[in-house]
Amino acid sequence: MTEEEKLPPGDWAVELIDKLANSPNHDARDELYRAVMAVGPEALPQLETALHDDRTAEFAAQALAYIGGEKAVQILWGLASDPRDLDLRRIYYGALAEFDTPEVTTILLDVIKRADAEPDRTVTEAAILALTVRSDPKLAAPLEEAQKNTQDVVIRLDLENAVEVIGRRAKYLAAPGRKPGGSIEYAVRTYFAPALESAPPPEVAPAAPRPPSPRSAASKTPARATPPPKPLVEVHIQNLVLSPDKNRALARVVFEDPSAAANYDIVLQKRFGDWVVASVWLGAEMEKTLPQPAKPEPDAK
């Protein structure tokens, strides 16, 4: 390796991440996340260094959560007691979603039970969202108990929604032939199944049958089929990137209904040959401008 090819001295990774992650161009930050995901676990040393720098700590924490795995989450574990006022504990708890164990369940439920004493509401919300990745109906009882003992109105609504979502998805998966994993698209749609199932296209009452006229009976031209109505809720997968071993993926998912759209970054993991959702991260939410009904024209005088 020549002198020109050697890496520059110092914390070059921190400087580079700072330039891109904190750029006014939001696309640069998103592209950097996906570049780090494509590098995979080899980026952990640089991200661990960046986690200790206030300028790049948030980006590094989120990138570690995307890469996932025991080593990455072990690095994130330090955020639970991080003395810096950076509000990054939410990322650690969100990253725990991929570990479906009794120990992790206890950790997340303990965070939720402390909601009223938690100064950062996003920490509690991250723990709730982490549990909604699962489809275990046994979670309903402890979540309902936490809701009864919580005063924060927003968290109470989040818990109510979580119980409903987990229950609906469990019921959806209980149907014959359905499973939690499969292709990436199937796994993503399974995660959103409660919303997709609860928003079917509007039913249209069939018209009364009419006897065919001689003219129509003689016609050889088949009747034109009526196009199906556009679904009220849609899910679009964008910007998919795979880890080097092709066993982990990061997908930007757009969820939209007639009134709003929301961006999600969803991490998926391949387990026993099937893709399953590992963790979910809510991004920007946008309200849509609904069309206003036409005003009646004034009567002509």
C-alpha positions in Angstrom: 0.0 0.0 0.0 1.5 3.4 -1.0 1.4 6.5 1.1 -1.4 7.9 -1.0 -3.5 4.8 -0.5 -3.2 4.7 3.3 -6.2 5.9 5.3 -5.8 9.4 6.8 -4.9 9.6 10.4 -7.4 10.5 13.1 -11.1 9.9 13.4 -11.7 10.1 9.7 -14.9 8.0 9.9 -16.4 10.5 12.4 -15.5 13.4 10.2 -17.0 11.7 7.1 -20.2 10.7 8.9 -20.5 14.2 10.3 -20.3 15.8 6.9 -22.9 13.5 5.3 -25.2 12.7 8.2 -25.6 16.3 9.2 -25.8 17.6 5.6 -28.8 19.9 4.7 -29.4 17.3 2.0 -31.7 14.7 3.7 -31.1 12.3 0.8 -27.4 12.2 1.7 -28.2 10.9 5.2 -30.6 8.2 3.9 -28.0 7.1 1.3 -25.4 6.9 4.0 -27.6 4.6 6.1 -28.0 2.3 3.2 -24.3 2.4 2.4 -23.5 1.4 6.0 -26.2 -1.4 5.8 -24.5 -2.7 2.7 -21.2 -2.8 4.4 -22.7 -4.7 7.4 -20.9 -5.7 10.6 -17.5 -4.6 9.2 -18.7 -1.0 9.9 -19.2 -1.7 13.6 -15.8 -0.4 14.8 -16.3 2.9 13.0 -19.8 3.2 14.2 -18.8 2.5 17.8 -16.3 5.3 17.6 -18.9 7.6 16.1 -21.3 6.7 18.9 -19.0 8.5 21.4 -19.0 11.7 19.4 -22.0 14.0 20.1 -22.0 15.1 16.4 -22.5 11.6 15.0 -23.9 9.7 18.0 -27.5 9.6 16.7 -26.6 8.5 13.2 -24.3 5.8 14.6 -26.9 4.5 17.0 -29.5 4.2 14.3 -27.0 2.6 11.9 -26.1 0.1 14.6 -29.8 -0.8 15.1 -30.2 -1.3 11.4 -27.2 -3.6 11.2 -28.4 -5.4 14.3 -27.2 -8.6 15.8 -25.9 -9.3 19.3 -22.7 -7.3 18.9 -24.3 -4.2 17.6 -27.0 -4.3 20.3 -24.4 -4.9 22.9 -22.8 -1.6 21.8 -26.2 0.1 22.0 -26.8 -1.2 25.5 -24.5 1.5 26.8 -27.1 4.1 25.7 -29.5 2.9 28.5 -27.2 4.6 31.0 -25.6 7.2 28.7 -25.0 10.4 30.8 -25.2 12.6 27.7 -28.5 14.5 27.1 -28.9 13.1 23.5 -32.2 11.2 23.9 -30.8 8.1 22.3 -32.2 5.5 24.7 -35.2 5.1 22.4 -32.9 3.6 19.7 -31.6 0.9 22.0 -35.1 -0.1 23.1 -36.3 -0.1 19.5 -33.4 -2.3 18.4 -34.5 -4.9 21.0 -37.5 -5.7 18.8 -35.5 -8.4 17.0 -34.9 -10.4 20.1 -38.1 -12.3 20.9 -37.1 -13.6 24.3 -38.7 -13.4 27.8 -35.8 -11.4 29.1 -36.3 -8.7 26.3 -40.0 -8.7 26.8 -39.5 -8.0 30.5 -37.1 -5.1 29.7 -39.5 -3.5 27.3 -42.5 -3.9 29.6 -40.6 -2.4 32.5 -39.9 0.7 30.3 -43.6 1.0 29.5 -44.6 0.6 33.1 -42.4 3.6 33.9 -44.1 5.8 31.3 -45.4 8.5 33.7 -41.9 8.9 35.3 -40.1 8.9 31.9 -39.2 12.5 30.9 -38.7 11.4 27.2 -42.0 10.1 25.8 -40.2 8.7 22.7 -38.4 6.2 24.9 -41.7 4.6 26.0 -43.1 4.8 22.4 -40.1 3.0 21.1 -40.6 0.2 23.6 -44.3 -0.1 22.6 -43.4 -0.1 18.9 -40.8 -2.8 19.5 -43.4 -5.1 21.0 -45.9 -4.5 18.1 -43.4 -6.3 15.8 -44.5 -9.5 17.5 -47.8 -11.3 17.0 -48.1 -12.9 20.4 -51.6 -12.5 21.8 -50.2 -13.2 25.3 -48.8 -9.6 25.2 -52.3 -8.2 25.4 -52.7 -8.8 29.2 -49.5 -7.0 30.3 -50.1 -4.2 27.9 -53.6 -3.7 29.0 -52.5 -3.7 32.6 -49.8 -1.1 31.8 -52.5 1.0 30.1 -54.7 1.0 33.2 -51.8 2.2 35.4 -50.6 4.9 33.0 -51.8 8.5 33.3 -50.1 9.9 30.1 -53.0 10.1 27.6 -50.8 9.7 24.6 -49.1 6.6 25.9 -52.5 5.2 26.9 -53.7 5.6 23.3 -50.5 4.0 22.0 -51.0 1.0 24.3 -54.6 0.6 23.2 -53.5 0.7 19.6 -50.7 -1.8 20.3 -53.1 -4.3 21.9 -55.4 -4.0 18.9 -52.7 -4.4 16.3 -51.1 -7.4 17.9 -54.5 -9.1 18.3 -55.6 -8.4 14.8 -52.3 -9.7 13.4 -52.4 -12.8 15.5 -55.9 -13.5 14.2 -54.8 -12.9 10.7 -51.9 -15.3 11.0 -54.2 -17.9 12.6 -56.0 -18.4 9.3 -55.1 -21.6 7.4 -52.1 -21.2 5.1 -50.7 -18.0 6.6 -47.4 -17.7 8.3 -45.3 -14.8 9.7 -42.6 -14.9 7.1 -41.9 -15.5 3.4 -40.7 -13.0 0.9 -39.7 -9.5 1.9 -43.0 -8.1 0.5 -45.0 -10.8 2.3 -43.3 -10.1 5.6 -43.9 -6.3 5.2 -47.5 -6.8 4.3 -48.0 -9.2 7.2 -46.8 -6.5 9.6 -49.3 -4.0 8.2 -52.0 -6.7 7.9 -54.2 -5.2 10.7 -54.6 -2.0 8.7 -54.9 -3.7 5.3 -57.5 -6.2 6.7 -59.5 -3.5 8.4 -59.7 -1.3 5.3 -61.2 -3.4 2.5 -62.4 -1.7 -0.7 -66.0 -0.5 -0.4 -68.6 -3.0 -1.3 -71.0 -2.2 -4.1 -74.5 -3.7 -4.2 -75.0 -5.7 -7.4 -77.6 -4.3 -9.8 -80.8 -6.2 -10.4 -80.4 -8.6 -13.4 -82.1 -7.5 -16.6 -83.2 -9.8 -19.4 -80.9 -9.4 -22.4 -82.3 -7.5 -25.3 -82.2 -9.1 -28.8 -79.6 -6.6 -29.9 -77.3 -7.3 -27.0 -77.8 -11.0 -27.2 -76.8 -10.9 -30.9 -73.6 -8.9 -30.1 -70.4 -10.9 -30.1 -68.5 -8.2 -28.2 -67.9 -9.3 -24.6 -68.9 -6.9 -21.9 -66.1 -4.6 -20.6 -65.2 -5.6 -17.0 -65.5 -2.9 -14.4 -62.0 -2.2 -12.9 -61.7 -3.0 -9.2 -61.9 0.0 -6.9 -58.5 1.3 -5.7 -57.7 0.0 -2.2 -58.1 2.6 0.6 -54.8 1.6 2.3 -51.6 1.0 0.3 -48.1 -0.2 1.2 -45.2 0.5 -1.1 -41.6 -0.9 -0.6 -38.8 1.4 -1.8 -35.0 1.7 -1.5 -34.3 -1.9 -0.5 -30.7 -2.7 0.4 -29.3 -6.1 1.6 -26.5 -6.9 4.0 -23.4 -8.5 2.6 -24.6 -12.0 3.6 -28.0 -11.3 2.1 -29.7 -12.3 5.3 -30.7 -8.9 6.5 -32.4 -6.0 4.7 -33.4 -2.4 5.2 -36.5 -1.2 3.3 -38.1 2.2 3.1 -41.8 1.5 3.2 -44.5 4.1 2.5 -47.9 3.5 4.2 -50.7 5.6 3.0 -54.5 6.0 3.3 -56.8 8.7 1.9 -55.9 11.1 4.7 -52.2 10.7 5.3 -48.9 9.0 4.4 -46.1 7.8 6.7 -42.6 6.6 6.0 -41.1 3.6 7.8 -37.7 2.1 7.8 -38.2 -1.6 8.3 -35.4 -4.0 9.1 -36.0 -7.6 8.0 -34.1 -10.7 8.9 -34.0 -14.1 7.1 -34.7 -16.9 9.6 -34.9 -20.5 8.5 -35.2 -19.4 4.9 -38.1 -16.9 5.4 -38.0 -13.1 5.8 -39.5 -11.7 9.0 -39.7 -8.2 10.3 -36.9 -7.5 12.9 -37.5 -3.9 13.8 -39.6 -1.0 12.7 -38.8 2.7 12.7 -41.4 5.4 12.1 -40.2 8.3 10.0 -41.9 11.4 8.6 -45.7 11.5 8.5 -47.6 13.7 6.1 -51.2 14.7 6.0 -52.9 14.8 2.7 -55.1 17.6 1.5 -58.5 16.1 1.0 -60.6 17.3 -2.0 -63.3 19.7 -1.0 -66.8 19.1 -2.1 -67.9 21.3 -5.0 -69.9 24.3 -4.0 -73.4 24.4 -5.5 -73.7 27.1 -8.2 -76.1 30.0 -7.3 -79.5 29.9 -9.0 -79.7 32.0 -12.1 -82.0 35.0 -11.7 
